[in-house]
Amino acid sequence: MTAGVDAVIAALNDVDPYGLAPGEPDGAPSDEYAPEASELAGILAQQGSVSSQDVDRVWQHWFGDTLTGVIGASAMTAFVARLNELASAS
């Protein structure tokens, strides 16, 4: 099974790489990271897991930078682990 887009959005909102505060009263819409989340959920659906390289490719596509470059390697490792936990829990 795979993680749903909403669960991936929640994980991205928690990481909030650009400090947009999605879902907060003065922040961005709660689905601010929906396009990226949809793409990541699709990878989870196809492969059953994601790697940091997968996430970085998605981030590069949307933002021209890697997520690892934005949040750092340690945070990326934790984020990828969370995504893979979502996939295995589905």
N, C-alpha and C positions, 0 to 999 in steps of 0.2 A: 504494500500500500504506500501511499505518498502523503506528504504534507500538503494541506490546502493553501491556497494563496493567502487567505486571511491569517493563517498561522505564520507564514513567512513574513507578511506585512508586520505582524506584531513583533517578530524577532528583529526586523529592520528598524522598527520604531524604537525599540529598546536600545539598539546600537546608535541610532540617530547620528550617522556619520557627519552630517553637516549642521548639526545643532538647530534643526528646524522645528523641534518640539511638536511633532505630528499629534493631532488630537487635543492639544492643550488649547485653552481659550485664546491665547495670543499667538498660537503656533500655526503651522501648516495643517491642511486637512489630514485626517487620520489615515487616509489612503495615499498620502504623498508618494510613497515608494511602491505603489501598486504595479507599475510596468516592470520594474526590476524584480519584484516579488513574483509576478506571474512567470517571468522567464526562469527564475530559480526554481519555482514549483514544477515547471515543465521538465527541468533537468532531473529533479528528484523523482518525478513520475517515470521518466525514461530509464534512468540509471539506478534508482533506488538509494542514491546518496550523491553528495556533492563534494568536491575538493576545493581547496582555496584557489586553485587555478581556474576551476569552473566559475567561482564567484568573481574572481578578478576579470575574467573574460566578459562576463555580463556587465560588470561595473565599467570596464573600459568601453564597451559598446555604448552605454548610456551617458557616461560622464567624461570619457577621455582620460581617465585615471583608474588605477587599480584601487579596490577597497582596502587592500593591504597597505597601500601607500597613504590612504586617508586615516585609517584607524590604528595601524600598527599590527605587527605580526601576532602578538599575544592576543589582542582583541579579535583578530581574524580567526585564530585557532579556536577560540571560545565560540565565536559566531558559527563557524562551520560545524562544530560539534553540536551546537543547538539545532541547526538545521537537520543534521543527520539523526538526532534524537527524535525530532518531529516525524521524520520519514519512517523510522522504525516503530514509532508509537501508533502510526496510522493503521 
